[in-house]
Amino acid sequence: MIKLDTIHHTAIQVKNIAHAVTWYKDSYKCEIEYQDDSWAMLRFSNISLALVLPDQHPYHFAILTDDLTPYGEAVPHRDGTSSVYIKDQDENHVEMLTLPVKETIK
């Protein structure tokens, strides 16, 4: 059986990160994975939702990968992830994403 790719999150643009986080937390059962003034990541049981400011990131979805090399130069992010943004044939934004390597306990 072929191992399918994993969609990590989808991202929507909001006007105010703090207000949007409050609304989603009050409206749905989710957890805050990360939050600052320019973006937040909310975790649901099956997928994460990124809340981004319009001038920070486009609407997009992110696919997990072990190797960003085929997609371009990786950009490291504050939360420890790295990614490359690409566009599909219809100009939709796709974020190719690697998660941080977990430190081993010695």
Contacts in CASP RR format, 6 or more apart in sequence:
PFRMAT RR
TARGET T0000
AUTHOR 0000-0000-0000
METHOD contacts of the structure
MODEL  1
MIKLDTIHHTAIQVKNIAHAVTWYKDSYKCEIEYQDDSWAMLRFSNISLA
LVLPDQHPYHFAILTDDLTPYGEAVPHRDGTSSVYIKDQDENHVEMLTLP
VKETIK
5 63 0 8 1.000
5 64 0 8 1.000
5 65 0 8 1.000
6 63 0 8 1.000
6 64 0 8 1.000
7 47 0 8 1.000
7 61 0 8 1.000
7 62 0 8 1.000
7 63 0 8 1.000
7 64 0 8 1.000
8 47 0 8 1.000
8 48 0 8 1.000
8 62 0 8 1.000
8 63 0 8 1.000
8 64 0 8 1.000
8 97 0 8 1.000
8 99 0 8 1.000
9 41 0 8 1.000
9 47 0 8 1.000
9 48 0 8 1.000
9 49 0 8 1.000
9 50 0 8 1.000
9 61 0 8 1.000
9 62 0 8 1.000
10 47 0 8 1.000
10 49 0 8 1.000
10 50 0 8 1.000
10 60 0 8 1.000
10 61 0 8 1.000
10 62 0 8 1.000
11 49 0 8 1.000
11 50 0 8 1.000
11 51 0 8 1.000
11 52 0 8 1.000
11 57 0 8 1.000
11 58 0 8 1.000
11 59 0 8 1.000
11 60 0 8 1.000
11 61 0 8 1.000
11 62 0 8 1.000
11 95 0 8 1.000
12 49 0 8 1.000
12 50 0 8 1.000
12 51 0 8 1.000
12 52 0 8 1.000
12 59 0 8 1.000
13 52 0 8 1.000
13 53 0 8 1.000
13 54 0 8 1.000
13 57 0 8 1.000
13 58 0 8 1.000
13 59 0 8 1.000
14 20 0 8 1.000
14 51 0 8 1.000
14 52 0 8 1.000
14 53 0 8 1.000
15 53 0 8 1.000
15 54 0 8 1.000
17 35 0 8 1.000
17 36 0 8 1.000
17 37 0 8 1.000
17 38 0 8 1.000
17 39 0 8 1.000
17 40 0 8 1.000
17 51 0 8 1.000
17 53 0 8 1.000
18 35 0 8 1.000
18 37 0 8 1.000
20 40 0 8 1.000
20 51 0 8 1.000
21 32 0 8 1.000
21 35 0 8 1.000
21 40 0 8 1.000
21 42 0 8 1.000
21 51 0 8 1.000
24 30 0 8 1.000
24 42 0 8 1.000
24 49 0 8 1.000
24 51 0 8 1.000
25 32 0 8 1.000
25 42 0 8 1.000
28 44 0 8 1.000
29 44 0 8 1.000
30 42 0 8 1.000
30 43 0 8 1.000
30 44 0 8 1.000
30 49 0 8 1.000
31 42 0 8 1.000
31 43 0 8 1.000
32 40 0 8 1.000
32 41 0 8 1.000
32 42 0 8 1.000
32 43 0 8 1.000
33 41 0 8 1.000
33 42 0 8 1.000
33 43 0 8 1.000
33 48 0 8 1.000
34 40 0 8 1.000
34 41 0 8 1.000
34 79 0 8 1.000
35 41 0 8 1.000
36 78 0 8 1.000
38 52 0 8 1.000
38 53 0 8 1.000
38 56 0 8 1.000
39 50 0 8 1.000
39 51 0 8 1.000
39 52 0 8 1.000
39 53 0 8 1.000
39 56 0 8 1.000
39 57 0 8 1.000
40 50 0 8 1.000
40 51 0 8 1.000
41 48 0 8 1.000
41 49 0 8 1.000
41 50 0 8 1.000
41 51 0 8 1.000
41 79 0 8 1.000
42 48 0 8 1.000
42 49 0 8 1.000
42 50 0 8 1.000
42 51 0 8 1.000
50 57 0 8 1.000
50 62 0 8 1.000
58 85 0 8 1.000
58 93 0 8 1.000
59 93 0 8 1.000
60 85 0 8 1.000
60 92 0 8 1.000
60 93 0 8 1.000
60 94 0 8 1.000
60 95 0 8 1.000
61 94 0 8 1.000
61 95 0 8 1.000
62 83 0 8 1.000
62 94 0 8 1.000
62 95 0 8 1.000
62 96 0 8 1.000
62 97 0 8 1.000
63 94 0 8 1.000
63 95 0 8 1.000
63 96 0 8 1.000
63 97 0 8 1.000
64 97 0 8 1.000
64 98 0 8 1.000
64 99 0 8 1.000
65 71 0 8 1.000
65 96 0 8 1.000
65 97 0 8 1.000
65 98 0 8 1.000
66 98 0 8 1.000
67 98 0 8 1.000
68 74 0 8 1.000
68 82 0 8 1.000
68 83 0 8 1.000
68 84 0 8 1.000
68 96 0 8 1.000
68 98 0 8 1.000
71 84 0 8 1.000
71 86 0 8 1.000
71 96 0 8 1.000
72 84 0 8 1.000
72 86 0 8 1.000
73 84 0 8 1.000
74 82 0 8 1.000
74 83 0 8 1.000
74 84 0 8 1.000
74 98 0 8 1.000
75 82 0 8 1.000
75 83 0 8 1.000
75 84 0 8 1.000
76 82 0 8 1.000
77 83 0 8 1.000
79 100 0 8 1.000
80 99 0 8 1.000
80 100 0 8 1.000
81 97 0 8 1.000
81 98 0 8 1.000
81 99 0 8 1.000
81 100 0 8 1.000
82 97 0 8 1.000
82 98 0 8 1.000
83 95 0 8 1.000
83 96 0 8 1.000
83 97 0 8 1.000
83 98 0 8 1.000
84 95 0 8 1.000
84 96 0 8 1.000
85 93 0 8 1.000
85 94 0 8 1.000
85 95 0 8 1.000
85 96 0 8 1.000
86 93 0 8 1.000
86 94 0 8 1.000
86 96 0 8 1.000
87 93 0 8 1.000
87 94 0 8 1.000
88 94 0 8 1.000
END
